[in-house]
Amino acid sequence: MTMYPWQQAAWTQLQQMRERLPHAILFHGPAGTGKADFLETFAQSLLCENVRPDGHACGECASCGWFVQHNHPDYRRVRPEALEDEPAPDGEEGGEGKARSTKAPSKDIKIEQIRALADFMNISTHRQGLRVVVLYPAEALNMPASNALLKTLEEPPPGTVFLLASNSLDRLLPTILSRCRKFALPMPAHGEALAWLKEQGVADADSWLREQGGAPLAALAEAEGGSREEMEALLHFLARPSTDGALRTAEKLAKAELPALVAWTQRWLYDVFSYKLSGNIRYFPRYQKELAALAGRVHTASLMRAIKGTSERRAVADHPLSAKLFVEDMLLEYTSCCT
């Protein structure tokens, strides 16, 4: 399994928990830093029959063989259908039958997926070891699924370990947070992340990394996508906001990923605010001239209002009633605050 250089210290710290392993561990940290890979590496090591002294799985026993082939009988992975390589067959993990083939893959973890764990947890383990459930991202749990999971965490079956990951703890039920041992997976240092991206052959690695808030896997994914077209369209508008420009840009970006648009807008606003206070730019240094001009003319109160607005939008960006209207409203609000 994959272990990134910036995760070594966290891995060493995690090994201290193995003797008295909690029934549920919630790994939390920024998106795009490798939490899912870290969880699955730890899951394999918990199921391994010949764990190495450093806590890693041996990679050679029968259990490791099953795990690598994705058919270990004592392991389950729960995540949204949208993250699966292939959609689940009709009727699985959702019971939507033929309608599934015509619908976009769900971004939620549904109650059916949590209920499907019941049979798994009520039978004996195959190798008389642990039973491991990996679930991510935890904030994708819809409310019925959250409540179903909570019941399981309140009365955990013996010999079962839940490994959850979250990009945003404030989007989880407090009752779920209270039933898990929290374990932080921090953002790597900029230099460490930059060195890793260069090893992957990413050109202009520093810009990609800054634009993704320092998250190396997000930067790699964007760089391999090969296009900054949507980001540049948004930044061009943010640098020179106007009502007409907001409407034209919203038309152009109506089919873009809305959470990404909100995140880029947030980072732009943070750069304006940072430049206004300290003269520093974190995310978009190649737009220094435009950011400086905005920082010089926008009132702090207006800037704070715009930042608050984008923070509120981020919570609903996955489920807008109309993508085009969502973008229009966001850009018009930005225009009213920054002109």
N, C-alpha and C positions, 0 to 999 in steps of 0.2 A: 504494500500500500504506500501511498505518497506521504512523505513528511517533508515539510519545507524548512529551510534553514532557520527562519525566525521562530519556529515552534519548538526548538530543542529544549529551551529552558522550561517552557510550560510542560513538555513531556516529562522531564525529570521531576518537576514538582508533582505531577499527577501520580507518579509511581508511589509516592508516599501515602496515597489514599488506598492502595490496593489491599492492604491487610484488613482494613475495616471499610469495605466498599459500601457507600450509600446505595439505597435502592434506586435513586434517580439523581443524575448529575446534569445540570443545565450549563452548557458551554455558551458563553456570550462574548460578543465582540463585533467589530465593524464587518459589513458585508465585503466579500471579495478578498478575504485573507486566508481562506483554506479551512474553515471550521468543519465543513462536511467531510473532507478528506481526513482531518484529524480524528473525528469521531469514528470513522470506519476503520482507521488504523488501530484505534484503541479497542474497538469491538472485536477485531480479529485477534488482538493480543489476549483479550479476556477469554476467548474461546479456544485459543491455542493450547495444545497438550504438552508442549515443550518450550515454554516461554524463555527467551534469552535473558541473560542477567540485566540488560538495559531496559527490559520490559517489553521489547518488541516481539512479535510473533516469529516463530522459527521459520515459517514459510515452507516446511517440509512434511509436517504431520498430516494425517487424514483430515483433521479439522481445518487446517489451513487450505488444503486442496479444495474442500467443499466451499469454503468461504470465497476463494478466488473465483470459483466457478458460479458463484451466486446461488448456491443451493444448499447452504448449511441448514440442517433441520432445526437448530436452536437459535437461529438468527432471523429477525424481521426488520425491514427498513420501511418506514412510513414517511412519505413525502407527497406533495401535490402531483397530480397527474401531469401537469405542465412540465415537471422536471424529469419525468421518465423518458427513457430513450424511445420507447414505443408505447402507445396508448394501451391501457389494460383491455383485455378481451371484453366483449359485451357482457354486461351483467356482473362484472367483478368490480369491487371497491367503489360501488356507487349505484349499482342496480338500475342504470338508466337505459339498459337495453340498446335497441337500435338507434335511439336518439344520440348516443355517444358519438357515432361516426359523423354526425353533422354539426356537432357542437365543438367549440374551441376547448382544448384541454383545460380542466379546472385548475385554478391557482390556489384553491383551498384544500386543506386536509379535512375530509368529511367524516361524519360520525360512523359511516359504514366501515371506513378504514380502521377506526379505533375498535369497533365491535368485532371486526374480523380477527383481532388479537386474542379474543376470549378463548377460542379453542386451542390456540397455540400455547397459551399460558396455563391451561388446565390439564395438559398431558405431561408425562414425565419427559425429562430431557433425554436426548438420544445418547449422550456420552457421560451421563451422570455429572455434568458440570453445570455451568451457568446457562441461563437463557438471556439473550440480549436483544433489546429493541432500540433501534436508532430512529429518531424522529427529527426532521428539520424541513424548513424553518418553523420553529414553534409558533411564530406569529401567524402562520398560515392556517392554524386551527380555527375553524369557524366556531361559533358559540356552542352548538350542540356537541361538536367533537371535543371542545375544551372541557365541557361538563362531564362527558363520558370518560375522558382521560383522567380528570380530577378524581373520579370515583375509584379508578384503578390505583392512582398514586396514594389515595388515602388508605387503601387496604392492599398493599403490594403483595403479589403472590411470591412465595418463598423461592429463592434462587433465581430471581429475575432482576435484571439491571436495565433501567431506562437511561439512554444517553440522548439528550435533547440539545439542539443548537438554536440560538436566536441572534438575529441582527439588531433587535430592538426590544429590550426588556419591558419598556413602558407600554408595549402593545399586548402583554400577556396578563392573564388574570392574576391578581395578587395571591389568590389561593393556590394556583399552580406554582408560583414563585416560592411560596412558603413550604411546598412539599419537596422541593429540589435543593440539592447542594449546588450552589453557583460556583462556576469556575471560569475565570476571565481568560480570554485569548486575545491579547492586545494587538494593536496595529504594529507592524514591524517598523524599525527605524528607517528613515528615508534612504539612507545610504545602503543599507542591507537590501531593501526592496529594489533599489535601482540596480545594484550589482546583479541580483537574480534576474531581473528583466533583461539586462544586457547579455547574460549567459543564455537566455532564450532567443537571442538574436533580434530583439525589438529595437528598431530604429527610432530615434527621437524619444527614447525611453523616459527621460525626465519629464517631458511635456505630458505624455500619456499618464504617467504616475501622478503628477500633480492634478491633472484634470479629473482623475478618479479618486481624489481625496487621500492618496497615499496607499490605496488598496492594490497590491501587485497583481492578483489574479483578475480583478476587474480591468486593470490597465492592459494586461496581456490579451484578454478577450476583446477589448475594444480595438487594440492595435491589430489583432489578427482579422478583425472585421473589415479593416482596410478603408474605413470611411469616417470622416468627421463631418459629413455633409449636414446632418441634422443639427449637430452641436453648433456648427459654424453659422447656420441660418439663425438659430436662437441667439447666439452671442452677438451677431451682427445687429439684431434688433435691440437686444439689451443695452448695447453700447449707444444706440441712437433711437430711443423710444419715441413713438408717436402713435396716435390713435389709428391712422391709416396703416402704419407699419404693423401694429398689433393684429389687425384683421387679416392683412396679407400673410403674415407669418403664421398665424393660426391655421389658415387654409393650407399652407405648405406643410405644416407639422401635424395635421389632424390624425395621421396614421402612425406617428412616431410612438415609442414607448413612453407613456405618460409619467411613470415614476422617474425615468431618466430625465425628462424635461424639467420636472420639479426639482430634482437633485441638482441639475446644472444651474438652474435659476437661484437655488439656495446658495450654492458655492459662489456664484457671481456676486450676490448681495453680501455675503460674508467678506469677499474681497474688497468691495466698496467700503464696507464698514471698517475693516481692518486698515485700509489705506487712510481713511478719514482720521482714525485714532492714532495710528503709529507709522503710517507710510509703508507698511508691509503688504505684500500680495502673496497668497499661498497657492491658489488654484490656477490662475490664468495670467502668469507674468508676461506673456506675449501681448496681452491687452493692457499693458501698464498705462499707456497714454489715455485710452478711453476711460479706464477705471479712475484715474487721477482726475479727469475732467468731471466725471459724475460725483466723485467724493467731494469735490470743491463746491458744487452747487446744490447738492441735496441736503435738506435739513435732517438732522439725526432722528427726530421724531417720525418723519416720513419713512426713513430707512427702516426703523424698527417696526413700523406698521407693515411694510412690505415683507420683512423677514418673518413676522408672525403669520402673515397670510399664506406664505409658501409652506410654513411648517404645518399649518392646518390642512392645506391641500395634500400634503404628502400622505396623510392618513387615509385619504379617500381616492388616491390616484389609481388604485387597482380596479376600482368599480365605479367609474363615472357614468352618469346617465347618457351623456353625449360627449365623445372625445373632443370634437371640434369646439363645442361650447365651453368645455373645461379649459382648453388652451386659450381660447379668446378671453375668457373671464380672468384667467391668471395674468395674461399679458396686458390687458386693459387696466387691471389693478396696479400692476407694476408701473405702467405709464403714468397713472394718476399720482403715484407716490414719488416718481423719479423725474418728473418734468416740471 
